[in-house]
Amino acid sequence: MVVGLVLALVAASASAEPGLSSDPDPIAEPISAAMDLFLDDELADGEENLPVIVIFNDGAKKEVEGLEVKYSYNLINGVAGSIDPSALQELATDPDVAGVYPDGSVVVAQPINVTKDNRTFCATSRVNVLPLWDRGINGSGVVVAILDSGIDENHPDLAGKVVGEVNFVDTERTTDDLLGHGTAVAGIIAGSGTASGGQYMGVAPGASLLNVRVIDSEGSGQISDIIAGIDWAIENDADVLSMSLGGLNLGESNPPISMAADNAMDAGTVACVAAGNLDERLLLLMLVASSVCLGCVESPGDGVKVITVGATDCDDRIAAFSGSGPLRDGRYKPTLVAPGVNVVTTVPPNLDIEGKLNSYYAGASGTSLSTPVVAGVAALLIQAEPEITPAGVKAALTRGATKLNNTQDEEYETYYQGAGLLDAKKSFDILGTYQLCSVLPDRWSAGRWVYGDFWVVGDDTVYGSLDTGADRFQKKMYALAPGDVDWNSKFLFFSDKELSNVATSASGPIAKWTSVQPLPRNIPANGQRVFGATISIPEDALPGRYDGFIDISENGSRIFSLPLTVEVAESIEMDTGRGSVPGSLVKGEWDYYYVDVPTSTDELKCSLRWEGEPDLDLFLLSPTSEYYPAGQDEGVETVSVDTPPTGRWLVAAHARNITGESDYVLEVERTLLATSPKRWSVGSLDPGDTKEAQFSLRNGGPALANVTYAGMMENVEKEEWNDSIGDKVIWTVPIEVPANVTRLGVRLTWDDPDSDLALLLFNENGRPVDVSYGSDVKGEVGATHPAPGTWRAIVYGYHVTTKARQPFDLEATFYVQET
């Protein structure tokens, strides 16, 4: 996989003020060290100009004074070139310019062997292509462009396959594969299997290949070269693009490389792109950048229209490294998954490559390997139906995919598997469908997101996810309480043929709870459109499961129905601060409850008790979706939260390791002590003066014994900062938290409603505690009983529309208790 550290850093250095002081004063800096490294590498090497990609507004001339143009693109309204750093600010304020992006170097990550499983296999045996081969469908007449490190055209399996080639690597004047990555991709798509007696044939052995070399022998390349490669491939009649490359998107909604790949789909070429291989480096960058990604899908895999491919292992489980969604805007990725672990494919005989089985083949893992599997099946479908559009190919691939279950035999979330595992035969059978269209996700279960701290479990690092005992952690709790709203889900509708008089509606028992954003009335052939939907649970809703559909119709006739489900949680009735509910579970089953936590609650404690060998889970989710993990002992899981936020909490019981049925008891205890009056304003006193007051104490929880009273004074202290921030820039400040602070609140305000700023709060150990993505020109984060030490607040300008910088005010409030 290609990983670009500076892919989405939009001229951050041009926005940062020079000469800013160091800690303890606030610091304005790029999203990560990536831009610093970018500038250091270029300028330290004596380069006076910086490589950039400039995107223009519609109708504008693609002209920039002082820019030495390298490429002028056809697919996107932009150019690539180099410019003096002093001209960046002026360029960014040009009314004809929509955006300026650094043309950073990218590094190819060789396919990885992350499994101890020694099994290897040919990808064609796992995706059901033999029935198509038996019909004579082998990719003949279809051209697949491989944007990679080149192709070894002398490999016995690839002889005569390449019908066109080009090199975009300036430093190496060859189209040969000096790395091995591109040859591996080529063999999976169109390898003949000659060197293995037919054992390791590609998915579409009759397809022709275009060798588009954009990665050098060291595994690096330029974003501008990749976009130029896409341009070239389309100009040379490519039917399919295979791009086992990408870079981390640090917040851009549509970076140039994703824009180009999406536009390739619009131009009639199927674009298959890797979801990316998630690793510790990406997780660290996500944390430093914004902590907004719950999985991470790389660009251009985060494009709206491209076919984004994740990876499965030898047991049809989602590979541990496979990039997953959701994206920051709520869209689901990947599109589908394909075999990507221990895949045997072609390699150049003269290269020393890890995993070699013999001179001609090696076993390797990565979404680099699963992507060409999908590209090969796309070639088969195009041969079978030459008039099909890229959106039609996408519909056939997704509707033919098979849903996969995790190691707990529960279905993987769509964020991991998309539509499911690729199945060539089932996708082929769908080609004759009258209305070849689909929606992703193809089903919707409403629920609350799960947010929290970073957790390290085995070799996996996850952000606030539920550990259900399965191989993948759960990103959402699939239940809602009365009064809850699931509002941020995005769906993608795509159609092979032109549609007219299109309408969306909800049907079934929950139709009145569901609002669906309308699609455009007319959708062109090969059209793809995003729409949203919201489910609002009424306060009087009874507990239980409710089903319905989102229906899409043309001229009054339904052409697609998307099933939707919502589980309404059951109320836990509280009496003198205690409540309990008996229940029973079988393996894979969930029971959902909710409890109301009033203002001034001191502690919320939940316990799940059972007898015998079963292993049950207890999950607690706050009204704002913070996840509090439970501690486990034999036959019981317990979680306790001090000063819990006011509102409606979700409580879930789940069976992970169980045979038969297990009974349980869920116990909830809510401690609430309230005084009247709540505060005593003493006013001013002279030395020796005495004032008295009377207080009443109300116990809204369990009975208490040996109650003592202590007088405390709470002082409010504030600290303020004023600064400004550019787009895709972070600003950070240390916050010294003294002892005896009961509450810490940090508030961010700014004046432009079109700008979006995020606010993050990190504790004294550098762990994320709270995040606000901003709403109505303000954001607030906080913590109760913060540990003393140096905390840190980060402001991130993830969408700054102000031409120069966005001014903001930051205020930290400390509530300090004194005896």
N, C-alpha and C positions, 0 to 999 in steps of 0.2 A: 504494500500500500504506500502511496505517496502521501506524506504528511507535510503540510506547509504551515510553518509557525506564524507567518505574517500575512496569511491569505486575506484576512478581513480587517486589517488595521488601516482605516481610512485616514491617511495623512495625519496621524495622531501627533507627530512631531511638530507639524505646522501649527497645531493648536496650543501646544504647551508653551508656557512662558519660559524664556531662558533665564538662567541664573536664580532659580527658586532655591530657597534655603533648605537645609536638611533638617531631619528630626531634631528637636521635638516639634518644629513648625510643620504645617501641612505641606504635602508634596503633590505636585501635579506630574503625572507620568503616563506613558503609554499603557495600553491594556495589560501588557506583560513586558518582560524584558525583550520580547521579540523585536519591537521596533528599535530599541537601543542597539540590539545585535545587528539588525538590518543596516542601520546608519553606520555603526562602527565598521562593519565588514566592507561597506562600499567606500566610505570616506577614508578609512585607514589604508586602503589599498591604492589610494591616490585618485579615486574616481571623483571628479568634480561634480558630475551630474548624477541624479538619482533615477533609477528606472521606475516608471509609473504607468498605470493604466487610467485613462481619462474617459469617462462616460459623459455623453452630451445629452442635452434635452432634445425632445422630438423637434425636428425641423431645423435644428441648429447646424451650421457648417462645422465639419470636423477639422477645425483649425485652431491651433494654440501657438501663440507667439513664444518663441524660445524653446519649444519642444522639438527635439530631434526624433522624428517619427521612425519607429521600427516596423510597426504593422498598422494598417488601417483595416478594420474588420468589416465583414459583411453581415455576420449573424447578430452582432450587437452594434449599437450606435456609439462606437468608441474607437480609440487608437491606443497603441502602446508605444512608449518611447522613453527618452531620458530628458531631464530638465534640471536646471540649477536649483539647489534647495531654497535659495532666496526668492525664487519665483513661485513657490508652492502656495503661499498665502494669497497672492494675487490670483493665481489659477483657481483656488477654491472659491473665490468670491466672484468669478466670472459668471454672468447671468446665463450664458450658454452651457455651462458645465453643471452636470447633475451630480457628479461624484469623482473623486480622485483616490485611487487605490495604489498602494505600493506593489510593484511587480516583484514580489519576493521570490527567493529561491525555495524550491521544494525538495524534499529528500524522500527517495523511495525506501520503504521499509520492506526488506526481503520477506517473502512468505515465511511464516513462523511455525514452529513445531511446539505447540503449547499443550499437547496431550501426551500422556504416558502410554496411550493406546498404540500398539505397534501395528495395528491393522492398516492396510492401504487398500484403496479401491479406485476403480475407474468411475468417474462421475456419471458416465452414460448409463451405467447399470443401476443408478439410484433414482433416475428421473423419468423412467418409462418411455424411452425413445424408440425401442425396438419395434413396437407396432407401427410407427411412422416409417421407419426404414423398410419394413416389410411391404409398405405401400409405395415404395420408391421415393419417399420424401426424405432427402438427405442434405438439403440446403443448396442443391444445384441451382445455379443462376442467381444466387443471392450473394451480395458483396458485404463483407463485414470489415470495418476499419478498426484496427487495434492501435490505440494511442498509448504507447508504452516505451520500452527501452530498445525496440527493434525486434527483428525476427531472424533467426538462423534459417535462411532459405535452403541451406544444404542439408538440413536434418532430413533423414529418410521419410519421416512422417509428414513433412511440410514441403517436399519437393513439388514444384509447379503450382503451389497454392497462391503465391503472392502475385497479384496482377498489377500492382502499383505501389510505389514507395516514395517517401520523402523524408528528409532529415531536417529538423528544426533546432538541433543542438549545434550552436555556433562553434564550440571548441573541438568538436569531433566530426570530421567530414566523412561520415559513413552511415549507412542504414543497417549495418550488422548489429546484432545483439551482443554487446560486450558485458552485459550484466546477467542475463538469463531470465529475467522477469517476463519480458514480452514473448519470448519463445514458449514459456510455460503457458501463458494465456492463449497463444495461437494453437497449441496442441489440444487444449480442452475444447476449443471451438471447432477446429477443422482438421485435426490430426488424422492421418489415414491408418495409423496403427501398423505401418509396414515393418518397423523395427521390432515389433512385439508379436508378429504373426497375427495381427488383428485384435490382440487383447486390450490394447489401450487406444482405442479409436476415439476421436473427438465426437462431440454431440452432433455436429453438422459436417460430416467429412466431405460432402460435395460442395461446400461453400468456398468462395474465393475470398482472398484477404487483401486488404490494403495495409501496408506497413508504414505507420505514421510515427516516426521516432521523435519523442519529445523528452526522453530521459537519458542522461549520459551514463558512462561506464561506472561512475562513482555513485549512481543512484540519485542524482539531483537534476533539476530542470527549472524552468521559469513558467510562471502562470501565463505569461503572454504567449509563450510557445504552445502551450496546451490549447489555448483559445484559437490560435492560428491553425493548429492541427485539426481542430473541429471544423473550422472554415474550409480547410483544404479537403478534408474527407467528404464533405457534402458537395463541394464543387466537383469532386471526382466520383460522384454517383454512389456513395456508400448507402446501403440500405439499413445497416445496423452499426452503431458505435459501441465498442467495448472499452470501458475506462476503469481499469483497476487502479485508480489513483484518487487523490483527494487531499484536502487540508482542513485543519480545524477552523471552523467559523466562530469567531469570537464576538458575534453579535450582529453582523450585517444581515439584513432581511433578504438581500438579493445580490450577492457579490458577482463580479463579472463572469467568473467561471461557471457559476450556477445559472446565470442569465444565458450564457452561450449554450449550455447543455439543454436547457428548457427550450430555447429557440430552435435547436436542432430537431426536437420533437415536433414543433410547429411546422418546420420546413419539410417534414415527411420522413425523417430518419429516426429510427428507434435508438434511444440513448440508454444503455445499461451501465449503471455506475455502482461502485462499491459503497456499502454503508460505512466502511472503515473498521479498523481494528482498535478497539478501546484498550488503552493501557494506562499505567500509572502516570505517564507524562501528560496524557490528555486530561486525566482527572485533575492533576495539579493545575494545568492551565485553565480548566473550567473554574476551579476554585478561585484562582487569582483574578480571572477575567470578570466573572459575574455570578457564579454559583447558580445559574439559571437552567442548566441542562441536566435533565434527569437520566440521560444515557449518553448521548453524543453521536450524531451522524455527521460525517464530514461533507464538505463542499467538493464537488457539485452534487453529492448525494442528497443534500438538503433542498434541491430544487423542487419546484411544485410538480412538474410534468415528467421528469425523468423516472426511469424504473430503477429504484434503489434496492440493492441486493444484500441481504444478510447471509450468514453462514450456519450450516448444521454440521453435526459430527457424524460418526459412523453408526450411531444409534438413533439417528433422526431427532436429536436434541439440539437446542440452540447452542452454538459454539460459545464458549466463555468469553471470547474476544469480540464477538459480533456487535457492531454498533447498533444502538437502539434509540428509539424516540422516548417521549415526544419532542418535537421541536419547540423553540421558544414561543412561536405563534400558535401553538396548540395542534399543529398538524401531526398526523401519524406517519411514522417511518419505522422500518423499511417497507418497501412495497411488497416483497415476498422474500423467501429464503431458498437457498440451494446448497448442495454439498460443498463444504469448504474446509474439511479437516482430513488430513492424510490422503489428499487427492494425488493420484499418480498422473504425471504429465511430462511433456517433452522438455528437454534442456539441451543446450549446446554441448556437444561432446568434449570440447576443449576447455570448458570452464569448470573450476573446482567449486561445486555447489553442495551445500549441506543437504543431506537426505537422498543422495543419489542411490538408485537401485542398481544401475549399470551405466554405461556410457551415454545412453540416450534418454533415460527416464529418472525422475526423482519424485519422492513423495513430499508434499508440502501442505501448509495450512494457511488460511486467511480468507478474508472476503475478496482478495485478489483472485482466488481460485473459484469462488462461487459465482462471481459476476460473469465470467465468460461462459459458464454453464447456461445461464439465462440468455445470454446473447446468442448462443448456439440454437437454443429452442426457438428464439424469436426468428432466426433465419429459417428454421423448418416451417414455421407458421406462415411466413411470407411466401415461401415457395408454394405452400398448399393454397394460399389465398393471395395472389399477387396484388390485388387492389386494396388490401387491408391497410388501414392507416396506423401510425404508431399508437394512437389511443385505442384502436381496435386490438392491436397486439397486446397492449397492457390489459385490456378487459379480458381477453382470452386467457392470458397468463394468470391473472388473479382469480378469475372465476373457476379456473381448473385446479387451483392450488388446494392442498390438503392441510387441514388444521392439525397442529401437533400438540401433544401433551407433554408436560414437564415430568420430572421424576416422582412427583406426587400424584401422577395421573390426572392432573387438572390442566385445562387448556392454557397454553401460554398466552399472556396478554398480547394484544395486537402490537404493542410497542416493541416487542421482541421479534415476532414472526410475520407481521404484516398480514397478507392474505393466507399465508401458510407455505408449505413446501411445494416447490415446483413439480408439476406432473404433465409431461409433454402430451401424453395420450388424451387426458381429460381436457386439456386446453385445445387440442385439435378438434375434439368432438364438439366444442362450443362454437367453432367457427361458423357453423350454419345457422346460428341463432338469428332470428329475425331482427331483433334490436340488440346489437352487440355493444353493450354498455355496462358500466359497473360503478361502484362507489367504494372508496376506501376511507375509513374502515367499513367492512361489509356487514358489521353488526355493532351495536352500541349498548354497553352496560353502564348505566349512570352511577356515579359515586363521588367520593371526596378524594382529592389528591393526598398523598402522604409526603410530608416534609419533615425534616429533622436533621440531625447531625450526620457526619460521615461515620460509617461503620465498616470495620474490617473483619470479614468472616472468611477464614481460610485464605485463599488466594484472591478473593474478590473484595473490592472496595465499592460500597454503594452509598448513595446519598438519601438518607431518610426513607428507606424502603422496608417492606415487611418481610421478615425471614419466616417463611411458611414451611421450611424444611425442604423446599424444592431446589433445583439447580439454579433457578433464576429468582431474584427477589421481586416482590410484588410492589408496583408503583402506585396503586390506587386501592382504596377500600370500596368495594362495590355495594354500597348501601347509602341511603340518605335518610335523614330524620325529617319529620314534618317541619316545614318552613325552610328546608334546605333547597339550594339551587345548584344544578350542574350546568354551567353556562359557557365553558371555554372550549368545548370540543369543536374541531373543524373537520369537515368532510370534503373529499374530492370526488366529483362526478366526472366521468369521461365517456365519450361516445365515439364510435367508429363513423356513424352516418350523421348527416345533418338532421336536426330536430327542430320542430316548430311548435308553438303554443305549449311550451314546457311549464309544468306546475309542480310544486312540492306541497305536501300535506302530511299530517299525522293521522293515524287511524288506530283503532283498538281502544281498550279500556283507559289508557293514559293519554288519549288524544288531547283532552282538555288541559293536561299538564304540560304539553309539549308545544314549543314554538319553533318553527323551522324557517330559516332565512330563504327567501325565494331565489331560485336560479334565474338567469336571464331567460326571457321568453323564447328567444331563438338561439340555438347553439349550433355552430357550424360543424361540418364533418371534421373529425380529428380534434374536437373541442374538449378542453378540460377546464372545469370551473370549481372554485372552492366555495362552500357554503357552510353556515354554522347552524347549530341547534341548541336549544335550552330546555331543560326539564325543571319545573318548579313544583315542589311537593306542598300541597295545601296543609294547613295546620290540622285539619280534621281527618287527614288520611289515616286509614286503618293499617296496621302492620301487615306485611306479607309481600309476595312477589306480584308484580304487575307487568304485563307484556303489551306490546303494540308494534307499530311499524312507521317508518318514514317512507312515504310513497312518492315516486317520481313518475309523472305521466306526460304523455304527448297527445295532444288533441283529445284529451279526456280519457285516454286508455293508459292504464298503468304499464310502465315498461321496466320498473325496478322497485323492489320493496326491501328496505333495510330493517331487519328486526331490532327492536330496542327493548330493554329490560331495566326495571328498577326494583330494588328491594327496599321497602320501607321498614325502618327499624322499629322494634317494639319498645315502649316506654318501661323503664324500671321505676316502679312506684316507691317513693321514699316515705318512711314513717320515723319521726324523731331522728333523722339523719342516717337511717339505715334502710337498705333494700336488698332483696335477694330474689333470684329467679332460678327455678330448676329447669333443666333441659337435657337433651341427649343428642349425640352426634354419631354419624358414621364417617368413614374415611372420606376426606375431601369436602365435607359439608361445613357450612358456615351458619352461625346464628348471630344476628345483629340486634343490638339494643342501643338505647340512648338514655342519658341522664342529664337533667337540667342542673346547672351549677349557678347559684345566685351570687350576687355581688358580696364581697367580703368573705367568701369561703376560704378557710385557712388550709384545708387539706382535702384532697379527693383520693380515696383508696379503693382499688378494685382487686378482688381475688377470685380466681377460678379454681375450684376444687373438684377432684375426682378420685376414684379408687382403682387400684389394679395397675396393669401394665400399660394402658394407653398413654399416648403422649399428646396432650392438647395444648393449644396456643391461646393466649390472651393478648388482645391488641387494644390500645386505648388511643383515641384520636381526638384532639382538641377541636373547638369550633373553628379555629383557623388552620386546621389540618396538620398541626404539629404532632408527630408520633412519639409516644412515650413507651419504650420497650419494657417488658415485664421481666422480673427476676424469677427463676424457676427453682423449685425444690421438689422433692418427691411428692407427687400427687397434688401439687398446687403451683400456680403462677400468680404473682402479686406485683402490682405497680402502684406507686404512691406519688402524688404530685402536690407540692407545697404551693400555696396561694394560686390555685388554678385559675386561668382566665374564665370570665363569666360567659355563659352561653350553653349550648347544647352539645354535649360530648357523645361521640360514638364509641361503643364497646362491642368487640367482636370475639366470639369463641370459635375456634377452628380445630379440626382433628387432622393431625399430620401423620401419626403412626398408630394405627389402630386396626384391629380385626373385629368385625361385628359392630356392636353398638355400645357406646359408653355414656353413662349418665354423669351429669355434672351439676354443680351449684355455683352460680355467679353471685358474689356478694359485693355490694357497694356501700361504702361508708363516707359520709360527707360531714366534715367538721366545720361548724360555723358559729363563731362567737361574735356578737354584735353589741356594742355599747351605745347608750343614748345619754347625752349627745355623743356623736362620733369624735368630736375634737373639742378641746378646751383652749380658747384663746385667752391667755392670762392677761395680755396687755402689758403695760409698763408697771414695774414695781420698784420702790425704793428699797435700799438695803434694810433688812429687818422686817419688811412688810410680809404679811401672810394673806393668802386668798384661799377660800375653800370652794369646793364644788361637789355636787352629788351626781353619781352616774348609776344607771341601771344596766345590768348585764343580761342579755338574752342568749340562751343556748339553743341554736337551731339544729344541733346534731345529737349524737349519743350522749348519755348521761356521763357527767364528769365527777371526779372525786379529788379532794385535796387541791382545790383551785386556789391559786395565789394571784395577787395583783401587784404589778410593778409600774411605777410612773416612768414614762419615757417621753422625751422631747424629740420631735422630728424637725430638723432644719432643712430648708430647701436651698440648694446651691446650684448655680448655673454657670455654664461656660459657653461662649459663642465664637463662631468663626464666620467670616465672609470671604467668598472667593468666586471664581468663575471656572467653567470647565468646557472643554471641546468635545466634539463627537468622537466616540470610541476611545475616550481617555478616562483614567481613573484618578481620583484625588483621595489621599488617605491622611488621617490624622490620629496620633495616639491620644487616648483618653485615660488619664490617671484616676482610677477608682479607689477612693479611700476605704478604710474599714467601716463597718456598721452601716453600709448603704442598704436600705431595704428595697429601693427601686432605682433603676437607671432608665431614663428615657432620652432618646435622641430623635430630634425632629429636623427634617429637611424641607425647605420651601424654596420655590423659584417663581418667576413671573410669567413665563411663556407657556401657555397650555398646550402648544404643539410640540414642546420638547418633553422627552421622557428621561427621567433620571432614576437610577436605582440606588438604594441605601442599604448597606450591609454592616452588621455589627459582629465583631469577633471578640472572643473572650481573652483572658490573660494567657491562655495556652495556644492562642492562634486558631481556635476552632470557631466555625460559623455558629452564631447563636440565633440571629434573626435577620430577615431580609424583607425589604419592601420595594416593590417595583414601581411605586409612585402612582398617584392618582390625584387629579384635580390640583396640580402644582404643589403637591406635598407628599411626604413619605415619613413614616414613623416606625421606629424599631425600639426594642427595650428588653430588659431582663429584670427579674425579681431576685433579690438577695445576691447580687453579683459579687463574685469573689474579688477581694482587693488585688490590685495590680494594674498593669498597663494593658488596657483594652484598645481596640482599634475600630474606627469607623471609616468606611469606604464609600465614596460617591462615585457612581459609574454613569457617564453620559452615553447611554446606549442608543439614544436617538435625539440628537441635538439639532434643531432646525435653525437656530440663530446663526447668522452668517459667520460670526467670529466665535464667540464663546457665550455660554449661558451662565449669568450670575446666579448665585444661590446663597442662602443663609443656613447655617447649621447650628443647632442649639442642643447641648447636653444638660439634662436636669438630674441632679442627685438628691435623693431623699435620705438624709443622714439621721440615724437614730442615736440619741444620747440618753443615758440613764440619769 
